Amino acid sequence: MVRVQRSSTIDLITNQLRNAIYEGLLMPGTPIQEAQAAKQLGVSRGSLRESTQRLIQDGLLVSIPGQGLSVAVIRPADLEELYATRLVVESAAIRVIASLPDAGERAIRLHAASAVLTRLEGLDASPQALESPRSIGDADLDFHFEMVQASGNRRLVKYMANLVVETRLASLGNPG
């Protein structure tokens, strides 16, 4: 058996906010009212503050003195750097996977990415997918994340998790 991982309240709040940003529930530039957010999440303002500090460090929230917190905006000028960083992380993950001596182990690790690729191929053949670019974007980000996760490198996965949310922020803030 494997030991059960317990998340702290701060981790839970951080994940909830990160997911809200990824899902587009908190759009780029949206102000975050601390008291209202704490009440909505059912947590103390202190816990929320600690969680938002993590997201500020991750570049997903910004704090402007006198104006408070808001969801980060990924400017078109930031896109080249964002994708260059993704390239470094994803390339490193592919090198880790490719260096595995056992082909069976590689196949096991790549199973989830392969399932997402099958989903992407299904969307490609679907006329409804053209009406819902979000579903294609979701599957694309899922595929790239699963490729990195298949590496088993915790740091690469951590970086990619943040880069996926930043990529989503970029697409929500710069549609088209």
C-alpha positions as CSV (number, residue, x, y, z in Angstrom):
1,M,0.0,0.0,0.0
2,V,1.0,3.6,-0.6
3,R,0.7,6.2,2.1
4,V,-2.3,8.5,1.6
5,Q,-1.3,12.1,0.6
6,R,-3.1,14.7,2.6
7,S,-3.4,18.2,1.3
8,S,-3.3,21.2,3.5
9,T,-6.1,23.8,3.4
10,I,-3.7,26.2,1.6
11,D,-3.0,23.5,-1.1
12,L,-6.8,22.9,-1.5
13,I,-7.5,26.7,-1.8
14,T,-4.6,27.1,-4.3
15,N,-5.8,24.2,-6.4
16,Q,-9.4,25.5,-6.3
17,L,-8.3,29.0,-7.5
18,R,-5.9,27.5,-10.1
19,N,-8.7,25.3,-11.5
20,A,-11.1,28.3,-11.6
21,I,-8.5,30.2,-13.7
22,Y,-7.9,27.2,-16.0
23,E,-11.6,26.7,-16.5
24,G,-12.2,30.4,-17.3
25,L,-14.3,31.0,-14.3
26,L,-11.8,33.7,-13.3
27,M,-10.9,35.4,-16.6
28,P,-7.6,37.3,-17.2
29,G,-7.7,40.7,-15.5
30,T,-10.6,39.8,-13.2
31,P,-10.2,41.4,-9.8
32,I,-10.1,39.1,-6.8
33,Q,-12.0,40.5,-3.8
34,E,-10.3,38.9,-0.8
35,A,-13.3,39.0,1.6
36,Q,-15.8,37.8,-1.0
37,A,-13.5,35.0,-2.3
38,A,-12.8,33.8,1.3
39,K,-16.5,33.7,2.1
40,Q,-17.3,31.9,-1.2
41,L,-14.6,29.3,-0.5
42,G,-15.6,29.0,3.1
43,V,-12.0,29.7,4.3
44,S,-10.3,32.4,6.4
45,R,-8.9,35.5,4.8
46,G,-5.4,34.5,6.1
47,S,-5.6,31.1,4.4
48,L,-6.8,32.7,1.2
49,R,-4.0,35.3,1.4
50,E,-1.3,32.6,1.8
51,S,-2.8,30.7,-1.2
52,T,-2.9,33.8,-3.4
53,Q,0.7,34.5,-2.6
54,R,1.6,31.1,-4.1
55,L,-0.4,32.0,-7.2
56,I,1.3,35.4,-7.4
57,Q,4.7,33.6,-7.3
58,D,3.5,31.3,-10.0
59,G,2.5,34.3,-12.2
60,L,-1.2,33.4,-12.3
61,L,-2.3,36.3,-10.1
62,V,-0.9,39.8,-9.8
63,S,-0.9,42.2,-6.8
64,I,-0.9,45.9,-7.5
65,P,-0.5,48.2,-4.4
66,G,-3.6,50.2,-3.9
67,Q,-5.6,48.1,-6.4
68,G,-5.5,44.6,-4.9
69,L,-5.3,41.2,-6.6
70,S,-6.3,40.2,-10.1
71,V,-5.9,37.3,-12.4
72,A,-2.8,37.7,-14.6
73,V,-3.1,38.8,-18.2
74,I,-0.7,37.0,-20.6
75,R,0.1,39.7,-23.2
76,P,0.9,38.8,-26.8
77,A,4.5,39.9,-26.2
78,D,4.7,37.1,-23.5
79,L,3.7,34.3,-25.9
80,E,7.1,33.7,-27.4
81,E,8.6,33.3,-24.0
82,L,5.8,31.1,-22.8
83,Y,6.0,28.7,-25.7
84,A,9.8,28.7,-25.5
85,T,9.6,27.6,-21.9
86,R,7.1,24.9,-22.7
87,L,9.4,23.6,-25.4
88,V,12.2,23.3,-22.9
89,V,10.1,21.4,-20.4
90,E,8.4,19.2,-23.0
91,S,11.7,18.3,-24.7
92,A,13.3,17.4,-21.4
93,A,10.3,15.1,-20.6
94,I,10.6,13.4,-24.0
95,R,14.3,12.9,-23.4
96,V,13.5,11.2,-20.0
97,I,10.9,8.9,-21.6
98,A,13.1,8.1,-24.6
99,S,16.0,7.2,-22.3
100,L,14.0,4.5,-20.5
101,P,15.7,1.2,-21.3
102,D,12.5,-0.9,-21.2
103,A,10.1,-0.4,-24.1
104,G,7.3,-1.8,-21.9
105,E,7.9,0.8,-19.3
106,R,7.8,3.6,-22.0
107,A,4.5,2.2,-23.2
108,I,3.0,2.1,-19.7
109,R,4.0,5.7,-19.0
110,L,2.7,6.9,-22.4
111,H,-0.7,5.2,-22.0
112,A,-2.5,8.3,-20.7
113,A,-1.0,10.5,-23.4
114,S,-2.0,8.0,-26.0
115,A,-5.6,8.0,-24.7
116,V,-5.7,11.8,-25.0
117,L,-4.2,11.6,-28.5
118,T,-7.1,9.2,-29.5
119,R,-9.5,11.8,-28.1
120,L,-7.8,14.5,-30.2
121,E,-8.1,12.4,-33.3
122,G,-11.8,11.9,-32.6
123,L,-12.3,15.7,-32.3
124,D,-10.5,16.2,-35.6
125,A,-13.1,14.0,-37.3
126,S,-16.0,15.7,-35.5
127,P,-17.8,18.6,-37.2
128,Q,-19.0,19.7,-33.7
129,A,-15.4,20.2,-32.6
130,L,-15.1,23.0,-35.1
131,E,-17.9,24.8,-33.2
132,S,-16.1,24.2,-29.9
133,P,-12.5,25.2,-30.2
134,R,-12.3,24.9,-26.4
135,S,-12.7,21.1,-26.5
136,I,-9.8,20.9,-29.0
137,G,-7.7,23.3,-26.8
138,D,-8.5,21.2,-23.7
139,A,-7.4,17.9,-25.4
140,D,-4.3,19.6,-26.7
141,L,-3.3,20.9,-23.3
142,D,-4.2,17.5,-21.7
143,F,-2.0,15.7,-24.3
144,H,1.1,17.9,-23.6
145,F,0.6,17.7,-19.9
146,E,0.3,13.9,-20.0
147,M,3.5,13.7,-22.1
148,V,5.3,15.5,-19.4
149,Q,3.7,13.6,-16.6
150,A,4.8,10.4,-18.3
151,S,8.4,11.4,-17.7
152,G,7.8,10.8,-13.9
153,N,9.9,13.9,-13.2
154,R,8.1,15.8,-10.4
155,R,9.8,19.1,-11.2
156,L,9.0,19.0,-14.9
157,V,5.4,18.1,-14.0
158,K,5.1,21.0,-11.6
159,Y,6.5,23.5,-14.1
160,M,4.2,22.1,-16.9
161,A,1.1,22.3,-14.6
162,N,1.8,26.0,-14.3
163,L,2.6,26.5,-18.0
164,V,-0.7,24.8,-19.0
165,V,-2.6,27.3,-16.9
166,E,-0.6,30.2,-18.3
167,T,-1.3,28.9,-21.8
168,R,-5.0,28.8,-21.0
169,L,-4.8,32.3,-19.7
170,A,-3.2,33.4,-22.9
171,S,-5.9,31.8,-25.0
172,L,-8.7,33.3,-22.8
173,G,-7.1,36.7,-22.9
174,N,-6.1,36.7,-26.6
175,P,-8.8,34.7,-28.5
176,G,-8.2,34.1,-32.1
